[in-house]
Structures are given as C-alpha cells and as structure tokens.
Amino acid sequence: MAKIGKTFTIDIDIYNWLEQHAKDKNRKVSFVVNHALRQIKRESERWECPVCGEFNGKMNKSCYVLNDGVFCEGIAPKT
C-alpha cells in the first residue's frame, strides 16, 4: 500500500485533541487520521434498510438481511 503526504488545515483544538489521542493510544497521528477517514469511507459505501435497519453495500439494490429464512423486502433509497 502506498502512502502519500497531504496537507490539511484543522482547528487548534482538534489538533491538540488529535495529538493527545494519538499519544494516549500509543499511535502515530497519521494512523489515527487514516483510521478515522477509513471509517467515514466505509460508512459512505453502505445504506441503512428502511424496513429492518440493517446496513447493506451501495451495490445492493435491495436488502440482503435474512431473518427466519426470509429476506427482508427493504429497497435502497434513491440518491
């Protein structure tokens, strides 16, 4: 996996929290930022079923949750 450098502008209170959080977790700041961005990316790649509340991948046009041998009838919202 390739890593690249990128500059971001953040508030000083966020920077201070980030530094302390990374220190508390014994991680590098870049690891903490990368991990947070990966979580946000994963969340944007799925949708919540309006029927059962479970999450499905963006490629799924309908819900794939199986309950009691029957698939949920939820349909992905239009975006």
C-alpha positions as CSV (number, residue, x, y, z in Angstrom):
1,M,0.0,0.0,0.0
2,A,1.4,3.4,-1.0
3,K,1.4,6.3,1.4
4,I,1.4,10.0,0.2
5,G,1.8,13.2,2.1
6,K,-1.1,15.7,2.2
7,T,-1.5,19.0,4.0
8,F,-4.8,19.7,5.8
9,T,-6.0,22.7,7.8
10,I,-7.6,21.9,11.1
11,D,-8.6,23.9,14.2
12,I,-6.1,24.2,17.0
13,D,-8.5,22.4,19.5
14,I,-8.8,19.5,17.1
15,Y,-5.0,19.4,16.6
16,N,-4.5,19.3,20.4
17,W,-7.0,16.6,20.8
18,L,-5.5,14.6,17.9
19,E,-2.0,14.8,19.4
20,Q,-3.2,13.8,22.8
21,H,-5.4,11.0,21.5
22,A,-2.6,9.5,19.4
23,K,-0.3,9.7,22.4
24,D,-2.9,8.0,24.7
25,K,-3.4,5.2,22.1
26,N,0.4,4.9,21.5
27,R,-0.1,5.5,17.8
28,K,1.1,8.0,15.2
29,V,-1.1,10.9,14.4
30,S,-1.2,9.8,10.8
31,F,-2.5,6.4,11.8
32,V,-5.3,8.0,13.8
33,V,-6.3,10.3,10.9
34,N,-6.1,7.5,8.3
35,H,-8.2,5.2,10.6
36,A,-10.9,7.9,11.0
37,L,-11.0,8.5,7.3
38,R,-11.3,4.8,6.5
39,Q,-14.3,4.6,8.9
40,I,-16.0,7.5,7.2
41,K,-15.3,6.0,3.8
42,R,-16.9,2.6,4.8
43,E,-20.0,4.4,6.1
44,S,-20.4,6.2,2.8
45,E,-20.3,2.9,1.0
46,R,-23.4,1.4,2.6
47,W,-27.1,2.2,3.1
48,E,-29.5,1.6,6.0
49,C,-32.5,-0.5,5.2
50,P,-35.7,1.4,6.0
51,V,-37.5,-1.8,6.9
52,C,-35.2,-3.7,9.2
53,G,-32.5,-1.1,10.0
54,E,-29.6,-3.3,8.9
55,F,-26.8,-2.0,6.6
56,N,-26.2,-3.1,3.0
57,G,-23.5,-2.3,0.5
58,K,-24.1,0.5,-2.0
59,M,-24.1,-2.0,-4.9
60,N,-27.1,-3.9,-3.3
61,K,-30.3,-2.5,-4.7
62,S,-32.4,-4.4,-2.1
63,C,-31.8,-5.6,1.5
64,Y,-29.9,-8.9,1.9
65,V,-30.7,-9.5,5.5
66,L,-32.1,-13.0,6.1
67,N,-34.4,-13.4,9.1
68,D,-36.2,-16.7,9.8
69,G,-35.4,-18.0,6.3
70,V,-36.9,-14.9,4.6
71,F,-35.1,-12.0,3.0
72,C,-36.1,-8.5,4.1
73,E,-38.1,-6.6,1.4
74,G,-36.2,-3.3,2.0
75,I,-35.2,-1.3,-1.1
76,A,-32.2,1.0,-1.3
77,P,-33.2,4.7,-1.2
78,K,-32.8,6.8,-4.3
79,T,-29.7,9.0,-4.2
